[in-house]
Amino acid sequence: MVFQAGTVALKEASLEIGSGEFISLIGPSGCGKTTLLRLLADLIQPTSGAIRVGGKTPQEARKSRAYGYVFQAPTLMEWRTVLQNVMLPLEVMGFSPTERRSRAEKMLTLVGLEKFAKNYPWQLSGGMQQRVSIARALAFDPQLLFMDEPFGALDEITRENLNLELLRLWRETRKTIIFVTHSIPEAVFLSTRIVVMTPRPGKIETVIPVDLPQPRGFETRETARFFEIATQVREALRKGHGFEVQE
């Protein structure tokens, strides 16, 4: 994959993801994690290779509303209430007013924000805004959820709480989630498998299965197995060299 002025962003990256998995992409800045996510989402086009999303091309998957996308920033409309923000994609898709409201209210309940439906984004904390963003991405019931480092700007306590919330949502909805992160502990805590990428041009160094039992809680981070898997990820990153990760 050549990206911007001849820069090779991804090269020889091959990966198969099963339905219902929680996959984390981790690697140094500029290794192509977000590029890979955008290729899957049909936001940019590959210069070579083939991509299939649920048996469809990325363009076909986008047109069939197969995925929701959560960006690094919540990207909420400040002049719309929380409920109206969640209803936005449903409006664009032509759902009836009754269906829009019903789906949005259900999603807000799912993320624990039903009491804030009439609030505006500027009245919410950063973590609450990201929960609204997740509710919006799930409102039209996509098969997949793409998440591009959604908790990176949050403080550690909020981030850990949202990790718990995200795992609960994943267990309840059984969506396939592809999650970009720079944090080793976050990747180990959330994932069924971790894809470790090398510096640009991005390649897949290794794929590490995470066999920690579900449901996971704060105590999971203190187990010997958690530290063993974290060490595997760290060693894989070091093998690829030139990494920047959060300990």
Residue pairs with C-beta under 8 A, 6 or more apart in sequence:
1 8
1 9
1 10
1 11
1 13
1 32
1 35
1 39
1 46
1 47
1 48
1 49
2 8
2 9
2 47
3 9
3 10
3 35
3 44
7 200
8 200
8 201
9 32
9 35
9 200
9 201
9 202
10 32
10 35
10 36
10 39
10 201
10 202
10 203
11 201
11 202
11 203
12 203
13 32
13 36
13 197
13 202
13 203
13 204
14 204
15 195
15 204
15 207
17 23
17 176
17 178
18 176
19 143
19 176
20 174
20 175
20 176
21 176
21 177
21 192
21 193
22 167
22 170
22 176
22 177
22 179
22 190
22 191
22 192
22 193
23 176
23 177
23 178
23 179
23 191
23 192
23 193
23 194
23 195
24 179
24 180
24 181
24 186
24 187
24 190
24 191
24 193
24 194
24 195
25 33
25 36
25 37
25 178
25 179
25 180
25 181
25 195
25 197
26 33
26 180
26 181
26 182
26 183
26 184
26 187
26 194
26 195
26 196
26 197
26 233
26 237
26 245
27 33
27 196
27 197
27 198
27 199
27 202
27 205
27 237
27 240
27 243
28 197
28 198
28 199
28 237
28 240
28 242
28 243
28 244
28 245
29 182
29 244
30 199
30 200
31 197
31 198
31 199
31 200
31 202
32 197
32 200
32 201
32 202
33 180
33 197
33 202
34 148
34 149
34 180
35 44
35 202
36 202
37 146
37 148
37 178
37 180
38 44
39 45
39 46
39 51
39 58
40 51
40 53
40 58
40 67
40 146
40 178
41 58
41 62
41 67
41 69
41 146
42 57
42 58
42 59
42 61
42 62
51 57
51 58
53 60
53 61
53 66
53 67
53 144
54 61
54 66
54 143
54 144
56 64
56 66
61 67
61 144
65 93
65 140
65 142
66 142
66 143
66 144
67 142
67 143
67 144
67 145
67 146
68 136
68 137
68 138
68 139
68 140
68 142
68 144
68 145
68 146
69 137
69 145
69 146
69 147
69 148
70 130
70 133
70 134
70 137
70 145
70 146
70 147
70 148
70 150
71 133
71 148
71 150
72 148
72 149
72 150
72 152
72 153
73 153
74 121
74 126
74 129
74 130
74 132
74 133
75 133
76 85
76 121
76 129
76 132
76 133
76 136
77 84
77 85
77 88
77 121
78 120
78 121
78 122
79 120
80 88
80 120
80 121
81 117
81 118
81 119
81 120
82 108
82 113
82 116
82 117
82 118
82 119
82 120
82 121
82 124
82 132
83 101
83 104
83 105
83 108
83 117
83 118
85 121
85 132
85 136
86 104
86 107
86 108
86 132
86 135
86 136
86 139
87 100
87 101
87 103
87 104
87 139
88 136
89 136
89 139
89 140
90 99
90 100
90 103
90 104
90 139
90 140
91 100
93 140
95 103
95 140
103 139
103 140
103 141
104 117
104 135
104 139
105 114
105 117
107 135
107 136
107 138
107 139
108 114
108 116
108 117
108 132
108 135
110 135
110 138
110 169
110 172
110 173
111 131
111 132
111 134
111 135
111 165
111 169
112 131
112 165
113 128
113 131
113 132
113 135
116 123
116 124
116 128
121 129
121 132
124 132
125 158
126 153
126 154
126 158
127 151
127 154
127 158
127 159
127 161
127 162
130 150
130 151
130 154
130 162
131 162
131 165
133 150
134 145
134 150
134 166
134 169
137 145
138 145
138 169
138 173
138 175
142 175
143 175
143 176
144 175
144 176
144 177
144 178
145 175
145 176
145 177
145 178
146 177
146 178
147 177
147 178
147 179
147 180
148 180
149 180
149 181
149 182
150 179
151 158
151 159
151 162
151 163
151 181
151 186
152 181
152 182
152 183
154 162
159 186
160 218
163 186
163 189
163 190
164 216
164 217
164 218
166 177
166 190
167 189
167 190
167 214
167 215
167 216
168 215
169 175
170 177
171 214
171 215
179 187
179 190
179 191
181 187
181 190
182 244
182 245
182 246
183 245
183 246
184 230
184 233
184 234
184 237
184 245
184 246
184 247
185 221
185 230
185 246
185 247
186 246
187 194
187 233
188 194
188 210
188 212
188 226
188 229
188 230
188 233
189 212
189 216
189 220
189 221
189 226
191 210
192 209
192 210
193 207
193 208
193 209
193 210
194 207
194 208
194 210
194 229
194 233
195 204
195 207
196 204
196 205
196 206
196 207
196 208
196 233
196 236
196 237
196 240
197 203
197 204
197 205
197 240
198 204
198 205
198 240
198 241
199 240
199 241
199 242
199 243
205 236
205 237
205 239
205 240
206 236
208 229
208 232
208 233
208 236
210 229
211 225
211 229
212 220
212 223
212 225
212 226
212 229
220 226
234 245
237 243
237 245
